[in-house]
Amino acid sequence: KAGVTQTPRYLIKTRGQQVTLSCSPISGHRSVSWYQQTPGQGLQFLFEYFSETQRNKGNFPGRFSGRQFSNSRSEMNVSTLELGDSALYLCASSLVSGALTTGELFFGEGSRLTVL
Amino acid sequence: TQLLEQSPQFLSIQEGENLTVYCNSSSVFSSLQWYRQEPGEGPVLLVTVVTGGEVKKLKRLTFQFGDARKDSSLHITAAQPGDTGLYLCAGRSVTGGGNKLTFGTGTQLKVEL
C-alpha cells in the first residue's frame, strides 16, 4: 500500500516569491491535513481538507492557502514568501475526520522549503 | 490556545537504561497520541490513549494518560539504539476539530551503545 507522497521534497525560493506544494494521500483516505515544522515552533497545524472542503484552519496568515481535488490530492500555496516561512511542510492523510475522531494520521516525508 | 509542553527536551542515555518522557498541558484533551519521528521522515504513530487513567503497553514502551486527560507519559524500559528519534505527543480538542492536532514541543532521544 503506497504511503503519502509529497512533492517536491526540497525547494529553495527567494523572498516575495510564491510556492505550491503537493500531497497525494493514501488511496481511500479523504482527509488531508497540513502541518508546518520548525525548530523553534515545532509542529503547527495549518489546515485540514475533507472531501474537497476545508474543515479546520490553524492560526496562519492568509498567505497560506490550500485546496483539495476530487481525487483527494491536495495542494498548499504560500504567497509572498518570508524568511520565516522556511520550514518542513508535512502532509498527513487519514481515513476519517469526525468531530471526535481518534484516527491515526499518516504523514509524508515532507517538503523542505528554504526561503533566501 | 492549547499548549503541550514536553520534558525533557533532550535526552542522551546508554543502551539498557530506562527513561520517561512527560507531556503536560493545562487543557483537557479528548484523546492523545504519541508519534516518533526519525530524520528525513514524517512522524509515525506509536499509540492512541482516550480514557483518563488509561495505560497502554507496546513491547518496552508504556504510555499513560492522566486521570484528568491533561497530561501523559511515555516510559521506555531497557532503551535500545533503535529507539533513537524525536518523540512527539499530540492532543485532540474536546470540542472536536477532526484531525487538527496540537503537538507537543518534542523530546529528542539518543540511545548510545
Interface residues (C-beta under 8 A of the other chain):
Chain A: V4 S31 S33 Y35 G42 L43 Q44 F45 E48 F50 R55 N56 G58 N59 L90 A92 S94 S97 G98 A99 L100 T101 T102 G103 E104 L105 F106 F107 G108 E109 G110
Chain B: T1 S30 S31 Q33 G40 E41 G42 P43 V44 L45 T48 V50 L88 A90 R92 G96 G97 G98 N99 K100 L101 T102 F103 G104 T105 G106
